[in-house]
Amino acid sequence: MAGILKLPGAISVTPHKVSVCILLQIYAPPAQISVPFPFSSVSQHNRLGLFLLAITKSCDDIFEPKLEELINQLREIGGLLNHWITDHLTSRLSSLSSPDDLFNFFSDMRGILGGPEAGVVEDDQVILDPNSNLGMFLRRCLLAFNLLSFEGVCHLLTNIGIYCKEALSSCPPYDQPHLDDSSNDLEYENMDLENLVYEKVDEEIEARERASEGVSFHLHVPKALFDLVEDIAVPADPRSRHSDKDREVGQYVHPPTNTLRDIDGKAGLFLRTNWQIQGFLQEQADAIERHGGSFSLNAFELVLRQLQKSAPKLHRVHFLRYLNSLYHDDYFAALENLHCYFDYSAGIEGLDYVPPASGCYSLGRYEVALLCLGMMHFHYGHPKQALEVLTEAVHISQQQSNDVCLAYTLAAICNLLSETGISSTTGILGSSYSPLTSIGISLSVQQQLFVLLRGSLKRAENLKLKRLVASNHLAMARFDLTHVQRPLLSFGPKASLKLRTSPINVCKELRSSSQLITEFASENTTLTTDGHFSTAWLKNLQKPMGSQVLSQENGSESSNNVFQFCVQPSSIPGSVLQLMGSTYLLRATAWEIYGSASLAKVNALVYATCFADVSSTSDASLAYVKLIQHLAVFKGYEEAFAALKMAEEKFLTVSKSRILVLKLQLLHEHALHRGHLKLAQQVCDELGVLASSVTGVDMELKTEAGLRRARTLLAANQFSEAAEVAHSLFCMCYKFNLQVENATTLLLLAEIHKRSGNPVLGLPYALASLSFCQSFNLDLLRASAVLTLAELWLSLGSNHAKRALSLIHGVLPTILGHGGLELRARAYIVEAKCYLSDPNFSVSENAEVVLDPLSQASDELQVLEYHELAAEAFYLKAIVYDKLGRLEDREEAATSFKKHTMALENPNDDENSLVNML
């Protein structure tokens, strides 16, 4: 199987590349000074240069344009120059009638390259830099031609004849109105196009038509495969005969329903090598992974079946079918296609195969198959099976000395341990992963994860796997965000330790991951490793707006499009850009945990704005979720639900999607604030159903459902049931080392005891939660814990009012700077209660000290429609107005108090709107 592979960066000389070389000779003719003939201005010369830059960037695409399409593209240059260039191009191609002509042609091409061999070069002489994009393309063509055998040169000569004759037979030579000018009359009848070469061409075409089913990818397309690619081929010129049926290459998210059957089936399409077909399939694999379940299952499956029927030896199709089934939750089909792929191709075809360190080439890729199988189990929520398979993959990789596969397998194990809840790995992970286990030291799961992360990062750095290095830095940042690093050794001298997370380490790891983009930008990206990298260049070139840039007749419109044409898509891989975007998502998550809502919003906005084109559906929806949650907390539910409606239209709402979970969260919060307890319980049940029943899977969703169930019971004054749910939730979080969730659960237990009238029992839980928050730098949650602690002290009696007020004033800057509407309103109300409970406080002398925070709280709570807290705020305002003797204001506050109280007692009046949303 390895024999069919083509090395990345190697190209084959085709008639299209010969045409581009002729255009390069026009652009930079040897021994000409200043602006070469036939260009009349520098701008005219630069337009051809931009055109050649785009053409050479797309040279590695699967499909190559025919001569007719190339001439249509050249017409966009406009003016009389177009006729001269096309005349010269066709004349030069027709003059290549023997192998000697080809040898002489490529020998002449060496003269347009600069360098030490170029001799003395004038200051204003036009010459190609060998290291530029155009120079590298020409050098690759020269190298590929020099490697051709004599038989290969003859085949190239025959293909050039076919290339020219198909263009002349499919359409008139040029637009007739443009040829009326006698000064530019092209005497095609005088051109010797019917020589012996074209007689051989006719024979070649007939022979290929008779044996079309057996033609390799390097030649013309088999008829069945041609019928397939008709649906995805894009005409090179928008004004060509198929301009009304443009298709973007390879986009099957919304597959075409009508095929292009008006294309002449006998007109051949020159395809790239088998490597470039693999590149096209790789592009489709990236699209499946990005779009997930929104990728059309049946339409793409039909395409893959046709491709497999046309090219049975193209085993990468099985891998595409595996991915298609995987992201549509078809377990048995995914498993079958994965087995077929590795059974038929040994896992080598289409992958970047790095030979083992020993230099031995093994036909089997059993360790790669195990890696894919482990990731499939992980995707379907089978953590134990995934860990067992990945552990075996580690052993096989070590036996086969496959360091690359070992590095990726260790990274996959780290991802598995961090994403799923595994309480013990005894009997699964062996002693070969950590030097500490060999001396009898037992490590916890989190300690094993830390050791594996460090080992995986070091191994990736040694192997210079840049993407894996960046991914490991992200994993380290995620680990440092929620874990306190403790010493692995339990003996020996111990220095004083601060058992706290380190935000500095998180920032360092994120910055190290971000450096990946600079490393790729500094590399020479002219040689691409996959055909799909250059597909974006071809698609951008074939857009009408991009092609109009080269036309002089467009006036100001073309000048506006120059930037769009010049700024072609970057050759930086999409996976690299996705990693870059992931750093911003993780930054947003980190600032959420640390309590800076504004910085979290900024990073989510950066991701949604700058990385939307390369992001996966899951990551893009996560960015939208963060922004909508910010709206709900700071602007109220009206704006949040409006944004949610837009997000639902953008993302497909499927089971366990982030948008669906967000919708249930907002509905539950809104129902609790309005007092719709039955609806809140129904939403809790819906949220709990989404979580998997497998232990350790969907831990975030299970924790969210447990917290909301306890809060619903607390709102219904079922204190014992709420405490029981919260206690079991704390035990689960402690078992799986979910420390941030532990702090939230402890704070909820303190709130339950406060509401049940047992503040003394609530104090230990509030202090424990405060300790967790300090250890993990949960600043905003710490402020909320201090606020609850102040309420508990205040519940013990008025003699503790000053202590409670001191606690509140200590965290008030954090709450006012980063807290949402509800948290700020709570702080205002508790502050007012502390003042009113203090026997030394005089309302008549300092009325505004109490009224200002209460007015602010009531305004913010009405935006949230939080009836219970709003009623409490208006009740306190009525008491203050009564003491001040302001009877009208007292009655107004009392009326508002009754309004919110009645809304709580009769929640069914406005419940229909929320039920309809559910």
CORPEUR-V772850 format. One record per run of one state. SS is the DSSP state (a for helix, b for strand, c for the rest). FROM is the first residue (numbers start at 0). TO is the last residue. If there is no record, write none. Layout:
BEGIN
{{SS | FROM | TO} {SS | FROM | TO}}
END
This chain:
BEGIN
{{c | 0 | 0} {a | 1 | 3} {c | 4 | 13} {a | 14 | 26} {c | 27 | 31} {b | 32 | 32} {c | 33 | 40} {a | 41 | 56} {c | 57 | 61} {b | 62 | 62} {c | 63 | 65} {a | 66 | 76} {c | 77 | 78} {a | 79 | 93} {c | 94 | 97} {a | 98 | 111} {b | 112 | 112} {c | 113 | 114} {a | 115 | 117} {c | 118 | 123} {b | 124 | 124} {c | 125 | 126} {b | 127 | 127} {c | 128 | 131} {a | 132 | 145} {c | 146 | 148} {a | 149 | 169} {c | 170 | 174} {a | 175 | 178} {c | 179 | 180} {a | 181 | 183} {c | 184 | 186} {a | 187 | 189} {c | 190 | 194} {a | 195 | 209} {c | 210 | 210} {a | 211 | 213} {c | 214 | 221} {a | 222 | 228} {c | 229 | 241} {a | 242 | 244} {c | 245 | 269} {b | 270 | 270} {c | 271 | 272} {a | 273 | 293} {c | 294 | 295} {a | 296 | 309} {c | 310 | 314} {a | 315 | 325} {c | 326 | 329} {a | 330 | 344} {c | 345 | 364} {a | 365 | 378} {c | 379 | 381} {a | 382 | 399} {c | 400 | 401} {a | 402 | 418} {c | 419 | 429} {a | 430 | 432} {c | 433 | 435} {a | 436 | 438} {c | 439 | 443} {a | 444 | 462} {c | 463 | 464} {a | 465 | 481} {c | 482 | 501} {a | 502 | 513} {c | 514 | 514} {a | 515 | 521} {c | 522 | 529} {a | 530 | 532} {c | 533 | 533} {a | 534 | 540} {c | 541 | 542} {a | 543 | 549} {c | 550 | 550} {a | 551 | 553} {c | 554 | 554} {a | 555 | 565} {c | 566 | 572} {a | 573 | 593} {c | 594 | 595} {a | 596 | 609} {c | 610 | 615} {a | 616 | 633} {c | 634 | 635} {a | 636 | 649} {c | 650 | 656} {a | 657 | 673} {c | 674 | 675} {a | 676 | 689} {c | 690 | 697} {a | 698 | 714} {c | 715 | 717} {a | 718 | 734} {c | 735 | 737} {a | 738 | 754} {c | 755 | 757} {a | 758 | 774} {c | 775 | 777} {a | 778 | 794} {c | 795 | 796} {a | 797 | 817} {c | 818 | 819} {a | 820 | 836} {c | 837 | 845} {a | 846 | 863} {c | 864 | 865} {a | 866 | 883} {c | 884 | 885} {a | 886 | 904} {c | 905 | 905} {a | 906 | 909} {c | 910 | 910} {a | 911 | 916} {c | 917 | 917}}
END
